[in-house]
């Protein structure tokens, strides 16, 4: 498992484009062991002893002292998503004539499409499905009740990708990687 400073160095190299995303992933997960926790490592214990005192220096709390007492670092998946968005934007800007059919083939080859239910009233992708009460769905945003949700087709989502500059990734979480290892480790597919 990488030390804190090794992770920071890896992050800086990735941000400065000194290394590729694939190489960074490989280095990050190289010595990963299932069930191993960072707070059990020698590096963590040394840093904890250096930073933690008898009480929090910010709020004077003595309860449950941790290094990130008032703030939490971003997760690896957040960094990965941000970098992929940036690469996607750069690629779209430099390759304005991306062939839609090739892109669709890539999506169909690497992902399973599971359509996400949408509210027919406001289009939100978080309607609650009820088990006992009718109508079966209720929108969490506009409170509209309905039996049949709307769904976006794969063609619609690809069109959104091409036409909406703000939609660098589709936020409906309807593409599930066919990579079983990635799915088993809950890694981002974006």
N, C-alpha and C positions, 0 to 999 in steps of 0.2 A: 504494500500500500504506500502510495506517495506521501511524503511529508508535506506539511503546510507550505513550506517555501518552494518545494518542487512543484506543487500544484500552481502556485502563483507564477512561477517561472514558465510553466507549460502554458498557462493562460495568456501571459504576455506575448509569448512566441506565436500563439494562435491569433491573437488580436493583431499583431504586427505582420501577420502572414509569412512568418519565417518557416512555419511547418504547416502541413495539410491537416484538415479535420480528421481524416482517417488515421494519420500518424498519432495525433493527439488522443484519439479514442483508444488506440492500441496501447499507448503509454499509460493512460489513465487506468485502464482495466487490467494491465499486465499482471500484477501480483495480487489481484483481488481474490479473496477467499470468502465463500458464502458464510454469512454469519459474523464475519470479522467487523468490529466497530472501531471507528477512528479514535474514540476516547479510551481504548484499551492499548494504544500504541505508546511506545517510549516518547516519541515526538510530542504527542498530546500531553502527556503527564509533565514533561519538562516545560512546555509552554504554559500549562495551567498553573504550575508552581510559580512561574515568573510573573504572570499577570494577576492571579487571584490572591487577594490579601484576606484579612479578617472580615472585611465587609466590601460592598460595592462602592467604588470611589465616586460614582455618579449619584446614586440614590441612597447610599448608606444602608442598603438592605443586607441582612445576614442570612436570609432564607434562600436556599437552592442556588448557590453561586455557580455560574457557568461563565465561560469566556465570552460568549455572545449574549450576555444577560438582557440587554435591551434591543439588540438588533441581531438579525440572522443573515448569514451569507446567502447569496443566490445559489440555487441548485445547479448542478452540472447540466441538466436538461434545459434550463433557462439560457445558459450560455450557448449551448448547442443550437437551440432554436433561433437565437439572435444572429449567430454566425451564418446559419443556413439561409435566413431571410436576407441577410446582406449579400451573400453569394448569389441568391436567386435574383435579387434586384440588379446586381451588376451583370449577371448573365442575360437578363431580359433587356437591359439597356444596350448591351453589345451585340445581341443577336435578335434583332427585332423581327426576323422572319423565322421564328421557331415553328416548325411544321406541326400543326395541330394533331394530325393523324399519328405522327411519331410519338408525340407526347402522350396521346391516349394509349398507344401500344405499351409504352413504358409503364403507365399507371396500371393497366390491366395485367401486365406481367408481374409487377412487384407488389401490388396491393389488392386486397379484397374490398369491394365497395359495399358498405352497409349504410343504407340511406337512413338519415336521422329525421325523426318526425318534427315537423314545423307547425307552428300555430297558423291556421288559415287567416286569422284576423290581423296579427302584427308581424308574422314571419319569424318569431323568436324560436330558437332551437331547444328550449327547455320546458316543453309542456309536461305536466305531471300526468302519468298514466295511473288511473284509479282502478282498483281491483273490484270493488263492490258497488260503487256509485255510478249512475249514468247521468249525463254522457261520460264516456270513458276517459276523456282527456280534459284537463284544465290548464290554461296557460298561466305560468307563474308571473308574467309581466302584466298582461292586459286583463287577466281573470276571465277570459273568454272560455266557454265550455263547448266541447265539440266531440263528435264520435270519430270522424275521419281526419287525420292530420294530412298536411301536404308534405310532399317529398321532392327534393331536387334530384334531377337525373344527373348522371355522370357528364353528359354533354353540357348541361347548364353550368355545372361547377367548372368545367374546363373553359367555357366561355367567360365566366366570371374571372378566372385567372388571367385570361388574355385582355379583358376590357377594363377591369377595375384596378387601378394602380395601387390602391390601398390593400387589396386582397392578395398579398404576396403568398400567403398560405390560407388554406380554407379552414376556418375555425370550427367547422361542424363535427370534427373528429369522426368522420365517416370512412376514412381510409385506414384499414388495418393491414399492417405489413405482413407479407407472406413469410417473412423471416422468423421462424419459430424461436430461435435463440433470443432475438430482440424482444419478441412478445413475452417470453418467459421472464425476462429481466426488466419488464416494464419500461423499456427505453422509448424515448420519443420517436415517432415515425415521420416527423416533419423535418 
